[in-house]
Amino acid sequence: MSDKELTTPMSTVSTRARPELGARRRPGAILALILGCQLMITVDITVVTIALPTIQSDLHFSPTSLSWVQNAYMLTFGGLLLLGGRTGDLFGRRRVFIAGLVVFTGASLLGGLAPTAALLVAARALQGVGAAFAGPSTLALIATNFAEGPARNRALALFSSIVGLGATTGLILGGALLSWASWPWVFFVNVPIGVVIVALAPRLIAQPERRTGRIDVAGALTGTAGMTLFVYGFIRAASNGWGNGLALLGVGAPESM
């Protein structure tokens, strides 16, 4: 054994070894937690599609405002995705993964309980925020918890399959839940899954090393606000025509940011 190995702190050795040991102990459980999160995030893009007519009738959405049930999720998810990834780098992937899941699960519960159209749209936006912070950590956690080689390759193959099948699964699941129960269950179905993942993740999933740097919160919020105004302008124009001042302001606002 070299002098360098003899002087290496034991805490450093154990920290580096922990991911591989954890993956060898319960690789199936670790992968199930990570893939379960990714599946929920992907499925929620389409799971409400089949339920939209019922949601419109129950919560009295107008034909144009109904699109915000989808847009609110997609805009916050896409707009804050880079911010979520950078936050994971700086504060710990597992920590941000769990925090994002807590927000996503809580927002799912609020969405199912929403008594008004405005509260449902707000819950969908909050779901997107949670997904933007939990989603970017999934691949990093696979890389940390599975040793390079066949184990990691299998995990990445399953991850790719989940991403590819998520949209189709969302449509099938949404139709099934609407047939067997009611539209709030397209949101409630996330709650038990999210609770299980949040409870088990600290025990099973290893924490990757943090990085140093800074977070551009203002840039992320400005970009998300610009995209939201742009989409609002088109939706406003669909209902009020292009002569409407708010429609023109919404479409033109991102160019001035």
PEBEL-V750465 format. One record per residue. N is the residue number from 0. RES is the residue in one letter. SS is DSSP state (alpha for helix, beta for strand, coil for the rest). PSI is psi in radians with two decimals (NA if undefined). OMEGA is omega as a letter, one per 20 degrees, with the letter a starting at -180 (* if undefined). Layout:
# PEBEL-V750465
n={N,N}
res={RES,RES}
ss={SS,SS}
psi={PSI,PSI}
omega={OMEGA,OMEGA}
This chain:
# PEBEL-V750465
n={0,1,2,3,4,5,6,7,8,9,10,11,12,13,14,15,16,17,18,19,20,21,22,23,24,25,26,27,28,29,30,31,32,33,34,35,36,37,38,39,40,41,42,43,44,45,46,47,48,49,50,51,52,53,54,55,56,57,58,59,60,61,62,63,64,65,66,67,68,69,70,71,72,73,74,75,76,77,78,79,80,81,82,83,84,85,86,87,88,89,90,91,92,93,94,95,96,97,98,99,100,101,102,103,104,105,106,107,108,109,110,111,112,113,114,115,116,117,118,119,120,121,122,123,124,125,126,127,128,129,130,131,132,133,134,135,136,137,138,139,140,141,142,143,144,145,146,147,148,149,150,151,152,153,154,155,156,157,158,159,160,161,162,163,164,165,166,167,168,169,170,171,172,173,174,175,176,177,178,179,180,181,182,183,184,185,186,187,188,189,190,191,192,193,194,195,196,197,198,199,200,201,202,203,204,205,206,207,208,209,210,211,212,213,214,215,216,217,218,219,220,221,222,223,224,225,226,227,228,229,230,231,232,233,234,235,236,237,238,239,240,241,242,243,244,245,246,247,248,249,250,251,252,253,254,255,256}
res={M,S,D,K,E,L,T,T,P,M,S,T,V,S,T,R,A,R,P,E,L,G,A,R,R,R,P,G,A,I,L,A,L,I,L,G,C,Q,L,M,I,T,V,D,I,T,V,V,T,I,A,L,P,T,I,Q,S,D,L,H,F,S,P,T,S,L,S,W,V,Q,N,A,Y,M,L,T,F,G,G,L,L,L,L,G,G,R,T,G,D,L,F,G,R,R,R,V,F,I,A,G,L,V,V,F,T,G,A,S,L,L,G,G,L,A,P,T,A,A,L,L,V,A,A,R,A,L,Q,G,V,G,A,A,F,A,G,P,S,T,L,A,L,I,A,T,N,F,A,E,G,P,A,R,N,R,A,L,A,L,F,S,S,I,V,G,L,G,A,T,T,G,L,I,L,G,G,A,L,L,S,W,A,S,W,P,W,V,F,F,V,N,V,P,I,G,V,V,I,V,A,L,A,P,R,L,I,A,Q,P,E,R,R,T,G,R,I,D,V,A,G,A,L,T,G,T,A,G,M,T,L,F,V,Y,G,F,I,R,A,A,S,N,G,W,G,N,G,L,A,L,L,G,V,G,A,P,E,S,M}
ss={coil,coil,alpha,alpha,alpha,alpha,coil,coil,coil,alpha,alpha,alpha,alpha,alpha,alpha,alpha,alpha,alpha,alpha,alpha,alpha,alpha,alpha,alpha,alpha,alpha,alpha,alpha,alpha,alpha,alpha,alpha,alpha,alpha,alpha,alpha,alpha,alpha,alpha,alpha,alpha,alpha,alpha,coil,coil,coil,coil,coil,coil,coil,coil,alpha,alpha,alpha,alpha,alpha,alpha,alpha,alpha,coil,coil,coil,coil,coil,alpha,alpha,alpha,alpha,alpha,alpha,alpha,alpha,alpha,alpha,alpha,alpha,alpha,alpha,alpha,coil,alpha,alpha,alpha,alpha,alpha,alpha,alpha,alpha,alpha,alpha,alpha,coil,alpha,alpha,alpha,alpha,alpha,alpha,alpha,alpha,alpha,alpha,alpha,alpha,alpha,alpha,alpha,alpha,alpha,alpha,alpha,alpha,alpha,coil,coil,coil,alpha,alpha,alpha,alpha,alpha,alpha,alpha,alpha,alpha,alpha,alpha,alpha,alpha,alpha,alpha,alpha,alpha,alpha,alpha,coil,alpha,alpha,alpha,alpha,alpha,alpha,alpha,alpha,alpha,coil,coil,coil,coil,alpha,alpha,alpha,alpha,alpha,alpha,alpha,alpha,alpha,alpha,alpha,alpha,alpha,alpha,alpha,alpha,alpha,alpha,alpha,alpha,alpha,alpha,alpha,alpha,alpha,alpha,alpha,alpha,alpha,alpha,alpha,coil,coil,coil,coil,alpha,alpha,alpha,alpha,alpha,alpha,alpha,alpha,alpha,alpha,alpha,alpha,alpha,alpha,alpha,alpha,alpha,alpha,alpha,alpha,coil,coil,coil,coil,coil,coil,coil,coil,coil,coil,coil,coil,alpha,alpha,alpha,alpha,alpha,alpha,alpha,alpha,alpha,alpha,alpha,alpha,alpha,alpha,alpha,alpha,alpha,alpha,alpha,alpha,alpha,alpha,alpha,alpha,coil,coil,coil,coil,alpha,alpha,alpha,alpha,alpha,alpha,alpha,alpha,alpha,alpha,alpha,alpha,coil}
psi={2.37,2.86,-0.62,-0.71,-0.63,-0.53,0.03,2.23,2.46,-0.56,-0.62,-0.73,-0.80,-0.62,-0.72,-0.58,-0.40,-0.78,-0.80,-0.67,-0.71,-0.70,-0.58,-0.55,-0.93,1.09,-0.63,-0.75,-0.72,-0.82,-0.65,-0.69,-0.80,-0.79,-0.57,-0.72,-0.86,-0.66,-0.75,-0.78,-0.75,-0.75,-0.64,-0.17,-0.62,-0.20,-0.48,-0.14,-0.83,-0.52,-0.10,-0.78,-0.71,-0.72,-0.73,-0.74,-0.75,-0.66,0.08,0.81,2.55,2.82,-0.64,-0.64,-0.37,-0.50,-0.35,-0.31,-0.63,-0.78,-0.66,-0.70,-0.83,-0.66,-0.78,-0.64,-0.92,-0.67,-0.56,0.12,-0.79,-0.67,-0.72,-0.72,-0.74,-0.64,-0.69,-0.68,-0.72,-0.60,-0.01,2.14,-0.77,-0.72,-0.81,-0.64,-0.84,-0.75,-0.75,-0.68,-0.64,-0.81,-0.79,-0.78,-0.76,-0.70,-0.60,-0.74,-0.77,-0.65,-0.74,-0.49,-0.07,2.17,-0.20,2.85,-0.74,-0.72,-0.58,-0.75,-0.71,-0.71,-0.68,-0.69,-0.71,-0.61,-0.76,-0.65,-0.83,-0.73,-0.63,-0.48,-0.56,-0.68,-0.85,-0.35,-0.25,-0.84,-0.71,-0.65,-0.58,-0.78,-0.58,-0.66,-0.12,2.24,2.58,2.36,-2.64,-0.70,-0.83,-0.65,-0.74,-0.72,-0.75,-0.61,-0.75,-0.65,-0.80,-0.65,-0.71,-0.78,-0.74,-0.62,-0.15,-0.79,-0.79,-0.73,-0.65,-0.74,-0.77,-0.79,-0.72,-0.76,-0.71,-0.79,-0.63,-0.59,-0.67,-0.47,-2.04,2.99,-0.57,-0.39,-0.25,-0.32,-0.72,-0.50,-0.43,-0.43,-0.94,-0.62,-0.80,-0.71,-0.75,-0.78,-0.76,-0.64,-0.64,-0.43,-0.78,-0.45,-0.51,-0.66,2.24,2.63,2.08,2.84,2.57,2.82,2.93,2.74,-2.81,2.86,2.28,1.33,-0.75,-0.73,-0.73,-0.77,-0.68,-0.77,-0.75,-0.72,-0.69,-0.78,-0.67,-0.76,-0.66,-0.82,-0.69,-0.69,-0.76,-0.70,-0.69,-0.70,-0.58,-0.56,-0.49,-0.09,2.84,-0.11,-0.13,2.27,-0.68,-0.60,-0.81,-0.66,-0.72,-0.77,-0.63,-0.31,-0.78,-0.52,-0.45,-0.09,NA}
omega={a,r,a,r,a,a,r,a,a,r,r,r,a,r,a,a,a,r,a,r,r,a,r,a,a,a,a,a,r,a,r,r,a,a,r,r,a,r,r,a,a,a,a,r,a,a,a,a,a,a,a,r,r,r,r,a,a,a,r,r,r,a,a,a,a,a,a,r,r,a,a,r,a,a,r,r,a,a,a,a,r,r,r,r,a,r,r,r,a,a,r,a,a,a,a,r,a,r,r,r,r,r,a,a,r,r,r,r,r,r,r,a,a,r,a,r,a,a,r,r,r,r,r,r,r,r,r,r,r,r,a,r,r,a,a,a,a,a,r,r,r,a,a,a,r,a,r,a,a,a,a,r,r,r,r,r,r,r,r,r,r,r,a,a,a,a,r,r,r,r,a,a,r,r,a,a,r,r,a,a,r,a,r,a,r,r,a,a,r,a,a,r,r,a,r,a,r,a,a,a,r,a,a,a,r,a,r,r,r,r,r,r,a,a,r,a,a,r,r,a,r,r,r,r,r,r,r,r,r,r,r,r,r,r,r,r,r,a,a,r,a,r,a,a,a,r,r,r,r,a,a,a,a,a,a,a,*}
